[in-house]
């Protein structure tokens, strides 16, 4: 019995997509934003960013926030505490 090697089928060959490759290269070379690139929201003068906190600190924030009279969001509580600490 003779086994013959099959040729490459045309539909299995990856076609060349220069437009897609060029678009991908543009996205990669554009890069991401740094915090220096962040600009305040024109409407209310606020800047959004991500803050990473240790879980234990976040638990302490929540305990202090919930011991306060009334309901206040975590964000509002952190903003108030930062303002208080920086004055």
N, C-alpha and C positions, 0 to 999 in steps of 0.2 A: 504494500500500500504506500502510495506516494502522497506526502502532505505538501501542498503548495502554499506559499505565503501570499496572503491576499494583499492587494494594493490599497493605498489610502483612498478612501471614498471622499469625493468632493464635498459632501455635506458635513463631514467631520473636520474639515480644515477650517480653522478660525479665520474669518475674513478680517481684513484690515479696515479699521474705522478711524481714519485720521481726524475727523471732526470730533468724535467722542474723546479720543486721546488728547487732543488739543484742549478741549473743555476741562477734562480732568486735570491736566497740567496747570491750567489757569487757576483752578480752585486750590490746588496744592500750593502753588507759589504765592497766592494771595495771603495765606496764613490766617491766623486768628487775631482777635483783638486782645490787647493787654489792658490792664486797668487804667493806664494813662490815656488810652483811646476812648474810654467811657466818657460820655458827655452827659450833663444833667438833662433830665426831661424838661423841655421848655415850658411845659404847662405848670408844673409845681416845683421845679428846682431840685428834684430828688434824683439820686443816682442809684440804680439797682446793681447789686453785686452779690456774690455767694460768700457766705461766712462759714467757715468750718470750725466747729467747736468740739472739744472733747465731750463725750456722752455725760460724764460726771458733772461738768459745768452746766450743760443744758438741763440736767435734772435739777440742779440748784436754782437755775433761773426759773424753771417751772414751779418749784416749791415756793419761791419768793413771790412769784407772780400770782399764784393761786391764793396766797395768804392775804393778799391785798383786798380791800373792800371793792366790790364791783368786778366787772369783767374787763380785762384788757388783753389784747393780743400779745403774743410772744414778741413780735416785731416792735410794737409800741413800747413794751416794757424795756426791751434792750435799748431802744433809742433814748428813752427817758433816763435810764441808768448811765448811758454813755454821756449824755448832756450833763448830768449831775456830777459825774466823775471828772469831766473836763473843765468844770467851772472852778 
